[in-house]
Amino acid sequence: MNKFTPAKAAGARSVDDVTGSRRLRRMRKADWSRRLVQENRLSVDDLIWPIFVVEGRNVREPIAAMPGVFRLSVDLAVKEAERAAKLGIPALATFPNVDLGLRDQTGSHILDPENIINRATRAIKDAVPEIGIITDAALDPFTSHGHDGILRDGIIVNDETVEQVAAAAVIQAAAGADIIAPSDMMDGRIGGIRDALDANGFQDVAIMSYATKFASAFYGPYREAVGTAGLLKGDKKTYYMDHANSDEAVREAEQDIAEGADMLMVKPGLPYLDIIRRLKDEFQMPTFAYQVSGEYSMIKAADSNGWIDGEKAMLESLLAFKRAGCDGILTYFAPEVAVMLKG
């Protein structure tokens, strides 16, 4: 076989001629220079740690679909809050696994001041007053059907759900919650919660709006964690957003801001970096992403099989949120990352 040797084009330009001597690799040639020009950085101040709470004492139940994540009784949740504070994590987001006997069609147990989420808030605040507590006023952990709202004749009724969510938010604030983050995606919920909080003297309690929560396949492990996986009747597409829509996400965020949201959240996270960027550019509001259970579990599963370097993938994914415009990230990786950053 004849060997082909390409001829150099007559008058071929040098690389310096082609680039105008702008060699972009110059600042990538050494670790020190790469650090010098790095545009985005991840810090412990960016982290919010979601934890799951359950009845009992000294309970630490592993969640099979989320390696390294546990359901914790209140006493152990307090210990983890103490650990989080020592690591410098600013806030926890708490989610309950409610006994099935306490769940009903309307999620009425959310209105009990002594439910697991309110007891956890009080216990953590008593022991670690300096850490922020974020609670969710959505009904899904409390309903017998797994939906985020009240189900009547096969329909999630919006306005009645908003009334109950707003009432629950007041009870959570009274227990010591610093931020209410309602994930139910009912129309008018932000305004309803803001009015209820203000009317009850909780003007300083903030609202983090799940402004754009998409109907996603990435929530599966979370539903196992809170015990709704086998309960859900149908899907949540009549209230969660269509994942094909971007303009609608902007309209949802704009409405929540008008109703009184202090912060915006995009959920899930990594598949929706474009939404994060749009919201940050459009509104310049504090913007957060929830790196949801499916995102976490995919990295953990691939790492355990030796397919990826889990630690590097974890850090790369979190930095992607910062690059997209996030001011913070809800992530199950929070304590692991905090230890790494502290070290």
N, C-alpha and C positions, 0 to 999 in steps of 0.2 A: 504494500500500500504506500502510495506516495505521501510524504509528509508535507502538509500545507503550512507555509510560513506567511502570515499576513504581511503585506507591505506597509510600511509607514507612509501615511498620506503626505503628499508633498505639502510642505509648509504647515505641517501639523503643529498646533499650539501646545505649549507646555501647560502643566497643571496651573501654574501661577498665572499664565495668560487667561486660561479658562475661568479661573475663580477670581481674577483681579487681585490675587495674593491674599484673598480671604479664606484662609484654611481653618475651617471650623473645628478641626480635631486638636488645634493647639491647646485649648483649655481642657481637653479630655486626656492629656498625656500622662498625668500623674494624679495620685489620690488627693494631694493637697490642693491642686488647682481645680479638680472636680468639686471638692467641698467648698472651695471659695466662691464658685459661681452657681451652686445649687439653688434652684429657684423656690423649691417647696421643702419643708421639713415637717416631720411628725414629732410631736412631743406628748408627754403624758397629759398635758392640759387639753389635748384634743379628744380624750377618751371618756366615754360613758359606758359603764359596765352593766349589761342586763343580767339580772339574776332571777331564779325561780324559787318561790317559797311554798312550803307545804306544811300541813299540820304535824304535830308531834314534837319530840325533843330528841336532840342529838341524832337527827335524821340527815343522812347524806346519800341520796338515791342517785346513782348514775343514770344518765339519759342515754340509752343505747345509740340513738341516731345522732347524738352530739358528743363525741368522745371528749372527755375532760370537763364536761358541764354536768352539774348536779342540781337536783331539787333539794333545797335546804330548809330545815326547820328554822323557826325564828331565832333560836339561840345561836345556831351556826351561821345564819345570815348576818347576825350582829358581829360575829368574829370575822367574817369575810369583809364586812364594812370597815372594821378596824384595820384589816390588812390593806384594803383599798386606800384608806386615808394615809397610811404610812407610805404607800407607793406614790402618793400624790394624785391619784385618780379623783377628779373633781366631783363626780356624781354617779349614783347607781339608778338604774331603772328596774323596778320590781314588778314581777308577774306571778300570779297565784296559780297553783294547781288545787282547785276546790273539790272537796268531797262530793261525789256524785249525788249523794242524798240531799245536798244543799242547792242543787241546780234545778231550775224550773223554766217554764216557757218565757217568763219575763226577766229572768236574771235578777230576781228581787233581792237575793242575798248581797248584792253589791251595795245595798243601802243599809246594811248592818254595820254600825260603827265598830263592832268587835270581829268583823271578818278578818281573814288571815292577812290581807294586804294592809289593812289599817293597823293591825297589831304589829306587823313587821315594821311599818313606818315609825310608829311610836317607839318601839324598842331600839331601832337603829338611831333615831334622833336623840334618844336619851343617852345612848352610849357614845355616839360619834356625831355630836351636833354640827361639826364643821363640814360634813359631807352632804352634798345635795341629794335629794330624793325626788325621783320622777315617777309618777304613777299614771296608769292608763285607766280611764273611766269607761272604756268599751265594755260591753256586756258578755262577750263570747266566753270567757272562763267561767261565767256564772249561769249560762243558759243550758238547758237540757238538750238543745238542738245544735249548739256550737256556732250559732250566728252572732254577729256583733250587735244586733238589735232585737227588739221585741217582735216575735213572729205571730201573726194573726191571719188565719185562712191562707196560709202559704205565702204571705207577703210580709216583708220587713217594714213595719210601720215607722215612718220617719219621725213625725212630730212627737209621738208618745215616747219614742226612744230618746229623743233629744231632752225631753223633760227629765227622764230618769238618769241619763248620763250627767246632766247638769247637777242634779241632786247628789249623785255619787261624787262628783268633783268637789262639792262643798264639804262632804263628809271626809274625803281624802285630805283636803286642805286642813280641816280641823284636826286630823290626826298628825299633821306635821309635814305633809307633802309640800315641796318647794315649787314644783312645776307639775302641771296637769298636762298630760300628752294623750289626748283622745284619738284612738286609732280606728274608730267605727265608720268614718266617712259619711255620716249623716249630714244632710243639708242643714245649715244653721247651727250646728253644734258649737262652733267656736263662740258665736255671739251669745248663745244660750248659756254657755259655761261662764263667759266673762260677766254677763249680767248677774248670774247667780253668785259668783264669787264676790263681786263688788257689793251686792246687797247684803251679804253676810259678813262683811268686814275683812275680806281677804283680797284687798286691792293689790297687795304686794306678791301674791302668788301668780306666777307666770304661766303662760300657755305655750306649749310647743305643739304646733299643729302637724299632724300627719297629713300635710296638705295634699300630697300626691302618693297615695297608697294604691298600688296596682294589684289587680287580680293576677296573682303570680303562682308559678309552680314551685317557688323557692321557700315556701312556708312550712313544708311538711314536717321537718324535725321539731319546729316550735310547737306545732299542734300536738305532737307526742308529748312534749315537755309539759304543756298545760292541761293535757288530758281531753282535748276536743277532737282528736283525729277520728275516732270511731263514731262520734256523735253527729257530725255535720250532715245536714240534709240538703242536698243540692250543692250549689256553689254560691259565691259571693259577688257575682258579676253585676247584680243590680245596684250595688253600692260601691264596691271597689272599682278603680278605673281600668279601662281597656288599655293593655300594655302597648297597643299600637299608636296611642295618642300622645302627642306632645303639646299641641296648642291647648288642649283641654286641661293639661297639667298647669299651664300658666293661668288659665281662668280660675281653676280651683284655688291656687295659691293667692291670687289677687283677691278673691272673695274672702278667704280666711284672714288675710291682712286687714281688710275692711271691717271684719267682725271683731278684730282685737287680738289676733295672734301676735305673740312676741318673737317667735322663732318658727321656722319652717323645717319640715323633715321630708325627705324622699325615701320611699321604701318600696321594694328592695333597693340595694345600693349599686353594686358594680354594673348590673345591666342597664342602669339608668343614669350614667354619668352625664349624658347629654341633657337630661332634665335638670340635674343639679346645676350645670353650667348656665342653662337658660334662666333658671330662677334667680341665681346669684346676680347675673348680668341685668336682669329685668328689675329686680326689687332691692338689691343691696341689703337684704335682711340677713340676720344670723341664720345660717343654713346648715342642716345636719343630714347625714345619711344613716340609715340603719343597715349595717351589714348583717343580713338576716341569717337565720339558722341554716338554710340550704347553702348559702355562700360559705359559711363557716365549715359545714360538714363536708362539702366537696373538697376543700383544701385539706382537711384532716384525713379524709379517705384516700386521696391521691398520695398524700405523704406517707400514710401507713403502708401503702402498697409499693412505695419506692419509686413512684412515677414522677414526682416533683420534689423539690426541696421545700417542705412545708413552711419553714421559718422565713425563707426568702419570699415565697409566694404571699405569705401573710403580710409582710412589710410592704411588698410591692402593691398589693391590693389596697392597703390602708393609705399609702402615699398617693395612690390614684384619686382617692376621694379629696385629698387636700389640693391636688392639682386641678381638679374639676371645680373647686371653689368652696369646699366644705369648711365650716368653722369647727366642726367636731363630728365624731363618729360613734354611734352605738355599736359596740362589737363585743362578742363573746371572747375575743382574743385579748381584751383589755388588760387583765392582770399579767398575762404572759408578755405582752408588749411592754407594759410598765416596768417589769423586772429587767427586760433587755435594755430599755432606755436609761433606766437608773444605773445599770452596770456600765 
